[in-house]
């Protein structure tokens, strides 16, 4: 149904109920990153884009998001699953 219609997926993480944690590094909140990445891969997504809009350390946040995605890809069952 969505095949080829979502080449880019924007992913952010959060801790509900705490305004100071509205955005947290991907993998540090309640969002199931593995499920999101798998769903994106199943529709042919080429890029997962992570965001932490409230960080005071943007380079560290980017490194954390990249590490989270790299870890997810390393654990993937197949090479061709969107990683």
PyMOL commands that place a pseudoatom at each C-alpha (Angstrom):
pseudoatom trace, name=CA, resn=UNK, resi=1, chain=A, elem=C, hetatm=0, pos=[0.000, 0.000, 0.000]
pseudoatom trace, name=CA, resn=UNK, resi=2, chain=A, elem=C, hetatm=0, pos=[2.791, 2.460, 0.883]
pseudoatom trace, name=CA, resn=UNK, resi=3, chain=A, elem=C, hetatm=0, pos=[5.593, 0.903, -1.165]
pseudoatom trace, name=CA, resn=UNK, resi=4, chain=A, elem=C, hetatm=0, pos=[7.848, 3.601, -2.594]
pseudoatom trace, name=CA, resn=UNK, resi=5, chain=A, elem=C, hetatm=0, pos=[5.823, 6.420, -1.044]
pseudoatom trace, name=CA, resn=UNK, resi=6, chain=A, elem=C, hetatm=0, pos=[8.020, 7.025, 2.009]
pseudoatom trace, name=CA, resn=UNK, resi=7, chain=A, elem=C, hetatm=0, pos=[11.657, 7.230, 0.886]
pseudoatom trace, name=CA, resn=UNK, resi=8, chain=A, elem=C, hetatm=0, pos=[12.482, 9.352, 3.960]
pseudoatom trace, name=CA, resn=UNK, resi=9, chain=A, elem=C, hetatm=0, pos=[11.171, 8.726, 7.479]
pseudoatom trace, name=CA, resn=UNK, resi=10, chain=A, elem=C, hetatm=0, pos=[11.649, 11.278, 10.234]
pseudoatom trace, name=CA, resn=UNK, resi=11, chain=A, elem=C, hetatm=0, pos=[11.996, 9.654, 13.661]
pseudoatom trace, name=CA, resn=UNK, resi=12, chain=A, elem=C, hetatm=0, pos=[12.037, 11.400, 17.011]
pseudoatom trace, name=CA, resn=UNK, resi=13, chain=A, elem=C, hetatm=0, pos=[11.781, 9.969, 20.513]
pseudoatom trace, name=CA, resn=UNK, resi=14, chain=A, elem=C, hetatm=0, pos=[10.034, 11.248, 23.612]
pseudoatom trace, name=CA, resn=UNK, resi=15, chain=A, elem=C, hetatm=0, pos=[9.111, 10.621, 27.225]
pseudoatom trace, name=CA, resn=UNK, resi=16, chain=A, elem=C, hetatm=0, pos=[5.404, 11.485, 27.560]
pseudoatom trace, name=CA, resn=UNK, resi=17, chain=A, elem=C, hetatm=0, pos=[4.259, 13.570, 30.490]
pseudoatom trace, name=CA, resn=UNK, resi=18, chain=A, elem=C, hetatm=0, pos=[7.542, 15.413, 31.008]
pseudoatom trace, name=CA, resn=UNK, resi=19, chain=A, elem=C, hetatm=0, pos=[7.809, 18.663, 29.050]
pseudoatom trace, name=CA, resn=UNK, resi=20, chain=A, elem=C, hetatm=0, pos=[11.584, 18.742, 29.580]
pseudoatom trace, name=CA, resn=UNK, resi=21, chain=A, elem=C, hetatm=0, pos=[11.825, 15.351, 27.822]
pseudoatom trace, name=CA, resn=UNK, resi=22, chain=A, elem=C, hetatm=0, pos=[9.534, 16.204, 24.903]
pseudoatom trace, name=CA, resn=UNK, resi=23, chain=A, elem=C, hetatm=0, pos=[12.447, 15.315, 22.631]
pseudoatom trace, name=CA, resn=UNK, resi=24, chain=A, elem=C, hetatm=0, pos=[15.177, 12.906, 23.730]
pseudoatom trace, name=CA, resn=UNK, resi=25, chain=A, elem=C, hetatm=0, pos=[17.898, 11.118, 21.800]
pseudoatom trace, name=CA, resn=UNK, resi=26, chain=A, elem=C, hetatm=0, pos=[16.509, 8.362, 19.605]
pseudoatom trace, name=CA, resn=UNK, resi=27, chain=A, elem=C, hetatm=0, pos=[16.589, 5.205, 21.704]
pseudoatom trace, name=CA, resn=UNK, resi=28, chain=A, elem=C, hetatm=0, pos=[16.287, 7.020, 25.047]
pseudoatom trace, name=CA, resn=UNK, resi=29, chain=A, elem=C, hetatm=0, pos=[12.498, 7.440, 25.054]
pseudoatom trace, name=CA, resn=UNK, resi=30, chain=A, elem=C, hetatm=0, pos=[9.447, 5.250, 24.640]
pseudoatom trace, name=CA, resn=UNK, resi=31, chain=A, elem=C, hetatm=0, pos=[9.427, 4.948, 20.834]
pseudoatom trace, name=CA, resn=UNK, resi=32, chain=A, elem=C, hetatm=0, pos=[10.137, 1.405, 19.630]
pseudoatom trace, name=CA, resn=UNK, resi=33, chain=A, elem=C, hetatm=0, pos=[12.967, 2.242, 17.227]
pseudoatom trace, name=CA, resn=UNK, resi=34, chain=A, elem=C, hetatm=0, pos=[13.260, -1.337, 15.963]
pseudoatom trace, name=CA, resn=UNK, resi=35, chain=A, elem=C, hetatm=0, pos=[9.556, -1.484, 15.080]
pseudoatom trace, name=CA, resn=UNK, resi=36, chain=A, elem=C, hetatm=0, pos=[9.675, 1.907, 13.361]
pseudoatom trace, name=CA, resn=UNK, resi=37, chain=A, elem=C, hetatm=0, pos=[12.774, 0.984, 11.360]
pseudoatom trace, name=CA, resn=UNK, resi=38, chain=A, elem=C, hetatm=0, pos=[11.282, -2.366, 10.362]
pseudoatom trace, name=CA, resn=UNK, resi=39, chain=A, elem=C, hetatm=0, pos=[8.007, -0.741, 9.287]
pseudoatom trace, name=CA, resn=UNK, resi=40, chain=A, elem=C, hetatm=0, pos=[9.914, 1.857, 7.277]
pseudoatom trace, name=CA, resn=UNK, resi=41, chain=A, elem=C, hetatm=0, pos=[12.055, -0.809, 5.629]
pseudoatom trace, name=CA, resn=UNK, resi=42, chain=A, elem=C, hetatm=0, pos=[8.968, -2.818, 4.713]
pseudoatom trace, name=CA, resn=UNK, resi=43, chain=A, elem=C, hetatm=0, pos=[7.702, 0.043, 2.538]
pseudoatom trace, name=CA, resn=UNK, resi=44, chain=A, elem=C, hetatm=0, pos=[11.044, 0.733, 0.877]
pseudoatom trace, name=CA, resn=UNK, resi=45, chain=A, elem=C, hetatm=0, pos=[12.297, 3.640, 2.984]
pseudoatom trace, name=CA, resn=UNK, resi=46, chain=A, elem=C, hetatm=0, pos=[15.821, 4.615, 1.981]
pseudoatom trace, name=CA, resn=UNK, resi=47, chain=A, elem=C, hetatm=0, pos=[16.674, 6.971, 4.853]
pseudoatom trace, name=CA, resn=UNK, resi=48, chain=A, elem=C, hetatm=0, pos=[15.793, 7.143, 8.542]
pseudoatom trace, name=CA, resn=UNK, resi=49, chain=A, elem=C, hetatm=0, pos=[16.283, 10.669, 9.843]
pseudoatom trace, name=CA, resn=UNK, resi=50, chain=A, elem=C, hetatm=0, pos=[16.672, 11.160, 13.585]
pseudoatom trace, name=CA, resn=UNK, resi=51, chain=A, elem=C, hetatm=0, pos=[15.865, 14.342, 15.485]
pseudoatom trace, name=CA, resn=UNK, resi=52, chain=A, elem=C, hetatm=0, pos=[16.342, 15.708, 18.954]
pseudoatom trace, name=CA, resn=UNK, resi=53, chain=A, elem=C, hetatm=0, pos=[14.981, 19.237, 18.733]
pseudoatom trace, name=CA, resn=UNK, resi=54, chain=A, elem=C, hetatm=0, pos=[15.694, 20.213, 22.335]
pseudoatom trace, name=CA, resn=UNK, resi=55, chain=A, elem=C, hetatm=0, pos=[19.248, 19.028, 22.887]
pseudoatom trace, name=CA, resn=UNK, resi=56, chain=A, elem=C, hetatm=0, pos=[21.937, 21.288, 24.297]
pseudoatom trace, name=CA, resn=UNK, resi=57, chain=A, elem=C, hetatm=0, pos=[24.588, 18.997, 22.787]
pseudoatom trace, name=CA, resn=UNK, resi=58, chain=A, elem=C, hetatm=0, pos=[23.638, 18.561, 19.121]
pseudoatom trace, name=CA, resn=UNK, resi=59, chain=A, elem=C, hetatm=0, pos=[26.793, 16.722, 18.033]
pseudoatom trace, name=CA, resn=UNK, resi=60, chain=A, elem=C, hetatm=0, pos=[26.481, 14.239, 20.895]
pseudoatom trace, name=CA, resn=UNK, resi=61, chain=A, elem=C, hetatm=0, pos=[22.790, 13.779, 20.071]
pseudoatom trace, name=CA, resn=UNK, resi=62, chain=A, elem=C, hetatm=0, pos=[23.621, 13.124, 16.425]
pseudoatom trace, name=CA, resn=UNK, resi=63, chain=A, elem=C, hetatm=0, pos=[26.289, 10.599, 17.430]
pseudoatom trace, name=CA, resn=UNK, resi=64, chain=A, elem=C, hetatm=0, pos=[23.799, 8.846, 19.741]
pseudoatom trace, name=CA, resn=UNK, resi=65, chain=A, elem=C, hetatm=0, pos=[21.141, 8.668, 17.011]
pseudoatom trace, name=CA, resn=UNK, resi=66, chain=A, elem=C, hetatm=0, pos=[23.663, 7.370, 14.489]
pseudoatom trace, name=CA, resn=UNK, resi=67, chain=A, elem=C, hetatm=0, pos=[24.880, 4.730, 16.930]
pseudoatom trace, name=CA, resn=UNK, resi=68, chain=A, elem=C, hetatm=0, pos=[21.295, 3.661, 17.640]
pseudoatom trace, name=CA, resn=UNK, resi=69, chain=A, elem=C, hetatm=0, pos=[20.571, 3.232, 13.926]
pseudoatom trace, name=CA, resn=UNK, resi=70, chain=A, elem=C, hetatm=0, pos=[23.898, 1.465, 13.307]
pseudoatom trace, name=CA, resn=UNK, resi=71, chain=A, elem=C, hetatm=0, pos=[23.181, -0.939, 16.176]
pseudoatom trace, name=CA, resn=UNK, resi=72, chain=A, elem=C, hetatm=0, pos=[19.716, -1.607, 14.773]
pseudoatom trace, name=CA, resn=UNK, resi=73, chain=A, elem=C, hetatm=0, pos=[21.183, -2.361, 11.357]
pseudoatom trace, name=CA, resn=UNK, resi=74, chain=A, elem=C, hetatm=0, pos=[23.853, -4.644, 12.833]
pseudoatom trace, name=CA, resn=UNK, resi=75, chain=A, elem=C, hetatm=0, pos=[21.113, -6.675, 14.508]
pseudoatom trace, name=CA, resn=UNK, resi=76, chain=A, elem=C, hetatm=0, pos=[18.972, -6.867, 11.362]
pseudoatom trace, name=CA, resn=UNK, resi=77, chain=A, elem=C, hetatm=0, pos=[18.247, -10.333, 10.029]
pseudoatom trace, name=CA, resn=UNK, resi=78, chain=A, elem=C, hetatm=0, pos=[19.042, -9.402, 6.445]
pseudoatom trace, name=CA, resn=UNK, resi=79, chain=A, elem=C, hetatm=0, pos=[21.337, -6.878, 4.820]
pseudoatom trace, name=CA, resn=UNK, resi=80, chain=A, elem=C, hetatm=0, pos=[18.559, -5.592, 2.573]
pseudoatom trace, name=CA, resn=UNK, resi=81, chain=A, elem=C, hetatm=0, pos=[16.063, -4.493, 5.220]
pseudoatom trace, name=CA, resn=UNK, resi=82, chain=A, elem=C, hetatm=0, pos=[16.369, -0.721, 4.968]
pseudoatom trace, name=CA, resn=UNK, resi=83, chain=A, elem=C, hetatm=0, pos=[19.640, -0.222, 6.827]
for i in range(1, 83): cmd.bond("trace and resi %d" % i, "trace and resi %d" % (i + 1))
show_as sticks, trace
zoom trace
